[in-house]
Amino acid sequence: MQAPPPVPVLLERLQGLATAVAASLTAVGIDWLWRPAPSEWSLTEVICHLRDVEREVHQVRFRAVLERENPFLAGVSSNEWAEPRQYRLQDGPAALQSFLQHRATTVALLAQLRDTDWQRKGSHSYFGPTSMHELLNLVVKHDQAHWEQIDSLLHRKVVKG
């Protein structure tokens, strides 16, 4: 795996996604349920995914590595949660507020860490041995993929006009 960017850069990007999403999704007339194709997600589904992954995957992994020696970090197929959790039927703006609250908790947890904490290790079921620093990099990459998805939805049709 390529060396991740420095922690301060990653922390800035972690907060940056929350800021960008919050700013982008406050416009009047956003169609939270529009899908570009039946198999693609709407804004509501993307935000529900981000919310659930933040609290059930990212936070759980970070805490596990901080609290235990070399914990096992199970892989999660979170994309499969959309249907059984009925993301499409949820309230998009409420999911956004929940995501922002969970992201703020994550940022607060990580912002207080010492340099030695970033080197703590866990064993990821897909990636093998990994550090807190590498986990943060994975979160930022996950964010980037979904930011591109959100940006694409917003620029393809989502704002009614």
N, C-alpha and C positions, 0 to 999 in steps of 0.2 A: 504494500500500500504506500502511495506517495505521502510524504510528510504533510500534515495538515498546516494550514495557515496558523499564525500565532493566536493564542487564546484570546487576547484583547480584540483582535479582528473578528474572530468567530462570535464572541459575545456581542459585539456591535451588530453583526449580521442577524443574530438571534433576536435581538430587540428590534432591529430594522424591519424584519418581516412583520412583526406585530404592528408596528407603526404604519407600514405601507398598507397592510390589509385593512386596518381600521380607517385610514384616510380614504382608501379606494371604495370601501363598501358603505359609506355614509351618504352617497348621492341619493336624491329622490328618484324614484322610478326604476330602481333596480328590480329586475325580475329574478328573484332568488331561485325559482324552480325551472327556468328554461334550460333545456339540454340541447347541445348542438346535434346530438344523435341519440337514439334510444339507449345505446350502450355506454354513453359518456355521462359524467356527473354534472349536476347543476352546481351553482355556487353554494346552495344549502348543503349539498352532499360533501363538497370539498371542505367546507368549514366544520361540519360535524366530524369528518375524518380527522382534521387537524386537532380539534378539541379532544377527541378520544385518544388519539395517539400521544398528545402532549401529556395527559394525565395517566394513561394506562401503560404507556411504553417508555417515553423519554424520562419522565419523573421517576418511574419505578426503577429503571436501569441506573440512572445517576445515583439514586439513594442506595441501591444495592451495592454499587462499587464503593461508595463512601462509607457504608456501615459494615461491610463484610470483607474478608480477605478473599480475593480472586473468585467472586461469585459467578455462577453460570447464568448467562443472559440468554434466555430462550428467544428464538426467532418468532415473529408474530406476522400472521397474514392479515394485516389490518384492512387491506382493500376489500376483503370478503365481509367486513362488518356492515357495509352499506345496506344490504338487503335485510338481513335479520334484525338489524337495529332500526330499520325503517327511516333512514336518514332523510329520504325524500319527503316524508310527512312531518318532519320537524320544523321548528321556527328558526329560519336562517339568522335573523338578527340576534335572537336569544343565544343561539349556538356561538355566534361571533363574540358576544360579551363573555360567555363562559370560556371560550378559547383564550381571550385576552387576559382573563383572570388567571387561568392556569399558566399561561406563558409568563405572566408577571411573577408568579410563584417560582417558576423554573429559573428565571433570570436572577431573582433575589437569592436563591440557593447557590447558584453558580458564581455570582459576583463576589461572594464572601470567601471563596476558596483560595488556599495558598498554592504556591507553585508545586509543592510536593503532592497536593491532592490531585492535580492534573495528571500525575504519573501513575496514580493508583490503577490497578488492572482488574479486568474481568475477562471471562471467557465466553465470547459470543458464539451462539450455535452456528451462524453462517460465516462469520469473519474470523473466528478463532480468538487468540489472545488480543485484547484491545485495551486502550487506556481511556481515562475520562476525557482527555484531549481528543482522542480519535472518535469517541462517542459524540462529543459536541460537534465535531466535523460532520459526522453522519447526519445529525439533526439538521444542521445548516444545509446540507445537500438535499435532504428531504424537503425542507422549507422551500428551497429554490425551485425544485420540480413543481411544487404546488403553487408557488407564486406565479410561475409561467402559465400554469393552468388557469388560475384566477384572472391573470392579465389577459389571456386569450379569450376567456368567457366575456370579460368586460368589453373587449374591443371587437368582438364578433357580433353581439346582439344584445346582451343582457340589459343595457340601459334602454328603456322604451322611449321612443321619441317621435 
